[in-house]
Amino acid sequence: MKFILMALWIGSLNQEESDAGSAVAVWAELDRQQEAWKDHYDHSITDHQYPWSTDFCELRLSEINREMNSLQLRFSPSEFLKIQREASMYFYRQPKGSRLADRTTAPLIPSDSLEVIFERDIPTDHIAIAPDGRIFGDTYNHQRSSRSKIIVYDPQTQSVTPFPSLLAQAEFDHIHSLRVDKQNRLWLLDSGKGYFVKPALFAFEIESGKKVFEYRFSMSEAGSGSMLNDFVIDEKAEKIYITDTSPMASKPALLVLDLKTLRSRRILENHVSVRATSLDTYLDYEGGKRWVLPGLLSFISPKIAVDGIAFDENRRVIYYSPGNSGEIYALDASDATDVRLTDRKLAQRVRRIAQSTMTDGMAIDEQGRLYLTDREHSAIVRVDPATGGSETLFKDATRLSWLSTLAFDPNGRLVFTSFPLSQMIFESPESIQKWKRSWPVFRINYGSR
């Protein structure tokens, strides 16, 4: 009924009512409805018992598109561009969104199991661990700094040094994820600098520091507004699976990079499994405060699309989750790499396997169990994809804050990073240094095996 009333309201607009001011609200509402019906469409494909049929969803989307086209024709290109810009911020100014229920439970691991591995005067964000126990990491917000962007901690010497060298740091722009493969190579995902520097994927031999791979993504693969966020390596198929959070372009997707042909393609763009929901983030380490951007942007509560990703090599399943969602999705690698599947058929292969927390980083153990960081409750949650059941391993909003990424060391113990990202989102490493604090990389003395 609501969309019928909306259509009647838009259809009744006369020329006097269709000024730019009212057009902003109309366009924003149409855009909201378009996203909602895309959700209905995606669900109708994967759930044959869904109340709206796929044909009906397609009909409704075509009606909304006609209304949007009609509204656009009433204004000059420059006027309409201004309307679009204002409409994109319209719903950010609306009342607070809903809150995800606290899905954590009593932690299985006692708080005294928390250990500090090493500390720095600026936060380490993403990490990867080599078979010999060396920990590689990137400096938070290093794109704003002259400091070392990629570092390696050697547990034997307990030293932190630039990797692969100090001079090589200039090659990187904004590293968002690190992985170590079975050939002892460190892979780095660089989200680039918008129009100026294309996103890239690098690989370095850990022992020699020699660069052995570089791929620059084209604008069609990761255009302006993209943010390549995390990735996993499928060594058997020679593929890389990447999440594109796309905070500015609002076109979240997964990317599949073929290492043999050096071609990549976007899949599931704007599918329900990669989009953020309207849920807001509430942070226990800030007393349950709603996360908003600082200063003049305090009317914005960020919504994070597809973020964390994990890969089960044995079962050949890709797991991923939008940051503001509370859901975990699965896609078989064979389907993700099948170029014969249409978008619609591929969407039918996506499975929602579990409810989760608002997660950032993901990892998987040898038994195929998923480990998620919970940024709201400063916790680590373990999920069994086979049953959808979850349990809280560790939780401490006093000593921990925003948990970013996690990885297993050679002994199967969880290593992770934590720092108050919400308070320093626009801070440079140099300004963070003025806080005169140390920022640890943590380990909980509990193995996955």
N, C-alpha and C positions, 0 to 999 in steps of 0.2 A: 504493500500500500504506500509506503514512504516514497518509493521511486516514482510511483504514478503521480502523487501529489507534487513531487519535485518537477516532473515533466510539465504538469499543468502550470506550475508557478513560472517556470522558465518560458513556456510558450506564451504566457500572458504578458510578458514584459513588452511595453511599448517603447518607442524610441527615447522618450523622455526618461524612462526608468533605467534605460540601458546605458547610463553614463559609466565612466570608469570606476567610480566608487562602488556601485552595486555590482558591476561586472567582476570585481575582485572576489566578492563573496560568492557569486554564482559560479565562477570558474573554480574556486577552491572547493566548493561543494561537489561540482561535477568531477573534479580530480579525485576527491575522496571516494565518491561512488564508483568511479572507474577502478580504483584500487580494490575496493570491496568486492566488486563483481569479478575482478580477476581472481581474487581469492576463491569466490564461489565456483568459478570455472575450473580452477586447479583441483579443488576438492571433488567436483563432480566427475572428473576424470579418474581419480584414484579411489573414489568411494561410490559404488553403484547404488547405494541406498541413500545418497545425499538428496535432500528435499528439492534442490534445483537441478534440473537436467542440464546437460552440456549444451544442447540446442537452445534452451531458454536463456542460459548465461550468454551465449554468443549473440542472441537477439538483443538482450539488454545492453551489452557492450556496444553493439552497432548503433543503438538508439542514443546512447550517451555520446558516442563519437560524432553523431550528426549534430547534437545540441552544441558540442564543443566547437565544431566547424562553423556552425551558424553564428555563434557568439564571436568567434574570431574575425569573421567577415565584416562585423560592424565597426571595426577599428582599423586604423592605419597600422602598419607593421611596428612602428616605434611605440605607438600607444599600447598595442597588444603585448609587446615585450615587457613594458612596465607593469601591465596587469598581471602577467605571468610571474614576474619577480615578486610582486606584493602578495599574490595568492600563495606562492610557495612558502611564505612565512605566516600565512593566515592562521593555520591550525596550531602552529607553535604557540600562539598567543591565547589559545583556548585554556580552560581550566585544567588542572592536573589530571594526568592519565591514571589508569588503574595500576594497582601494585600486584606483582606476582606473589602468590602465597609462599611462605617460607617452607621449602621442601627439604631442608636439612633435618637431620635427626641427631640424636646423641652421638658424639664422635667416638669411633672405635679406638683411636690412638690417643693416649694421654698427652696433655700439653707439654710435659717435660721431655717428650721425644723430639722437640724442635731443636735443631742445631744450626749454628751459623757456620757456613763453609768459608766465605771470605766477605770482606766489606770494601766499599768504595765511597768516595765523597760525592758521587753522583749515582743515580739508580742504574742498575743493569736491567734491561727490559726483557728481551727474548733470549733464550738459551738453547744450546745443543751440546751434547756430551759425546766425546770420542771414546772408543773402546778402552783406551789407557786411563780414562778418568779425567782428562783435561776438559774444562768447561769453557765453551765459546759463548760470547754474549755481545749484545749491542748496547750502546749507551743510549738512555732514554732521550728522545728529542734531539738526537745528534745532528740532524739536518740544520739545527740552529747554532751549531758549535764548531769550534776549531779543534776540540778534543778528539781523542781516538774514538772512532765510530765502532770498530770491531775489536774486541779484546779476547785474550785467552788466559785462563787461570790454570796454572800448573800446580797440582796438589803436592808434587814432589818438592818443588822449590818454594811453594806458597807465594808465587809471584804473579802479577798481572801485567801483561805486555800487549802491545798492539799486534793485530794479526791482519794480513800476513807480514806487514811491516808498517812502520810509521809513514813512509812515503806513499804506500798504497792506499791510505785512508782517503785521499783526494778522489779516488775512483768511485767512491760510494756516495749516494745522495740520501736515501732514507730507507735503511734496511728494516724490514718488518718481520722477517722470520729467518731462522737458521735451522739446518738439518745436517746430520752426518750420515753418509751412506755406508754400505758394507765394503766399499773400496777405499774407505778411510779418506773420503773427500768431504770438505765442508761446502755446503750449498747455501747461498745467500739470496734472498728475494728482496729486491730493491724497488720500492714503489715510485721512484723517480721524483720529478718536479713538474707535474702538470704538463703544460704546453712545452716547457723548456727542455726537460730531460725525460726520455721515454723510460717506462719501467723496464727492469732487467732482471735476469737470473744469472748468477755466477756460480762457479764451482772452483775450489782450490784444493790441491793436494795438501793434506795436513802436514806431512813431514817436510816437504820442500817449500811449501808456501806458493808453489807455482799455480798460476791460473790455467785451468784446463778446459773451461767452458764459459761462454758468455752468449746470452740471447737477449736481444732488445725487442720488446713487444711493440707492435704497430698500433696506430690509433684505432684501427678496427678491432683489435684484440683487447686493448685497454686504453680507451680514449680519455679525454680530459674529464675529470671528475671521478675517475676510477681510483681505487686504492687497493692494490694487490696486497693482501693481508697475511695469509698463511698458506702453507703448501705441504704436501706429502710426496714421497718418492715411491713409485711403483717400479722397482728395478727389474722385475721379471718381464714386464711389458714395455719397459723403457718409456714410461710416461711420468709426467708431473701433474698432479691435481692441485689447483690453486683456488682460493676464495678471493673474490673481488667484492669488498664491502660497499664500494661505490657511494660514499657519503654525500658527495656533491652532485653527481649525475643521477643518483637514485635509480641505478640499473644494476643491482647486485646480481651476481652470477657465479658459476664455477667455470674455470678454464681448464682445458686439457691440452697440455703441451706434449707433442710427440718428439722425443729426443732423436729418433732416427730420421724423420723427415724435416725436423725443425719447423714445424707448423703447429699453431695452436688454434683452438676454436672455443667459443663461448657456448655454454650449455645452461639450461634452466634459468635464463635471464628473467628476473622478476617473478619467478615461480614462488609460490607460497612458502616453500621450504628454505628459500634464501632471503626472504624479506623480513625486515623488522616488524614487530607489532607496535601497537600504541602504548604498550606497557612502559611506565617510567622506572627508573632505577633508584632504589633507596639503599643507602650505604650504612651498614651497622657501625663501621669504624668512625662514622661522623654522627653517631647518635641516631641513626635512622633517617638522616636528612636526605631529601630528594636531590638527585644530582642534576645541577643546571650549570651552564657555562658561566664563566665569571664576567663581572663588569656589565657593560651595556648589552651583553648577550644573555643575561640572566633569565630572560623569558624563554630560552631554549633548553629543553631537557633532551639531550641527544638520544637518538634511537639507532642502535647499531645493527646492521644487517649481517649477512653470513660472515662468520669470523673464524672460529676454531674448526679444525679439520683433523681427522685421524684416519689411518689406513690399516686394515687387517690383512696382512700379507697372506696368511694361511687361507682365510675364507674369501679373500679378494673382495672386500667390501669397503666402500668409502663412507665414513661417518662425518657429519657436519652439523652445525647449529648456528642460527642467527644469534647475535649477542643479546638482543631484546626479544626473546621469544619464549624460552622455557620449554623448547621441544628439540629433540634430536632426530635427525633424519638419516636414512641409509640409501645408498645406491650401489649396485654391483658395478665393479670396475668394467666388466664385460659390456654393460649397458652404456656406461659413460664414454667408452671408446668406440662404440658401434656407430659409425657415421651414417649407417643406413636408417637409423631410427629418426623419425620426425620429432619435432619438439613435443607434439602431443603424445606420441607413443613413449618417448623418454619420460615424460611427466608421469605416465602410468606406472613406471617402474620404481618411482620414489616411494619409500616406506617411512612412515613415522614410527620410530621404534620405542621411544620412551619420552616421558616428561622429565625435564631437567631443571636446573637452576639457570640464572643468567650467567652464562659462561663466557670466558675469554679464551684461555688455552685449553687444548685437549691432548691427551696421550693415550696409548693403548699398551696393555701388557701382553705377555706371551700367551696368556689364556684367552685373549680377545676381549678383556674387560676394559671399559673406557674410564678415564680419569679426567675430571673436569674441574677447572678453577671456578669458584663461585665468588664473583666480585662483590655481590651485595652482602654476603655473610662471612666474608674472609675465610672461606672454607675450601676443602677439597672433597669432591663427591665422586664415588665410584658407581658406575652403571653397568649392569649386565645386559648387553643387547639381546640376549636370547629370551630373557623374561621381561625386560623393561624395568626391573626392580633396581632401586638405588639405595646406597648407604653412605653416610658421611664418615670419612676417614679422619679428618682433622678440621678443627674450627677454633679460631682465636682472633676475635676482632679487637683485642687489646694490643697484642704484639704485631699483628698483621693488619694489612689494609687491603688495597686492590691487588688481588692475585692475578698476575699477568700470564706467565707461561710456566710449564712444568715439563720435566723429562726424567727418564730413569738413568741412574748411574750404572756402571758395570756390575754392581752388586744388587741391582734391582730396587734401590732406594729412590724415593721421589725427591727430586731437586726442583726448586721453584723460586720465582722472584715475586716480591711484594713491595709496593710503594704506593703512596696516595695519589694516584694518577689524576683523580678528580680535582686535586688542588694545584696541580702543576701542568695542566694540559697545554698551556701556552708559554710555559717557562723554558728558558734555555738552560743547558747544563751549567753555564757560568752563574746564572741567577740562582739555581738550585744549590750551588756550592755555598752561597751566602747563608743558607739555612744552618750551616755548620753542624751537619748530621752525617752519620755514616749509614749507608744503605746496603744491607746484607743480601747475599744469595743464601737461601735456606735449604735445609734438608730435614726430612723427618726419618728417623731411624726405624724404618719399616720397609721390608722388602715386598715386592709384588709376587715373588715366586713361592 
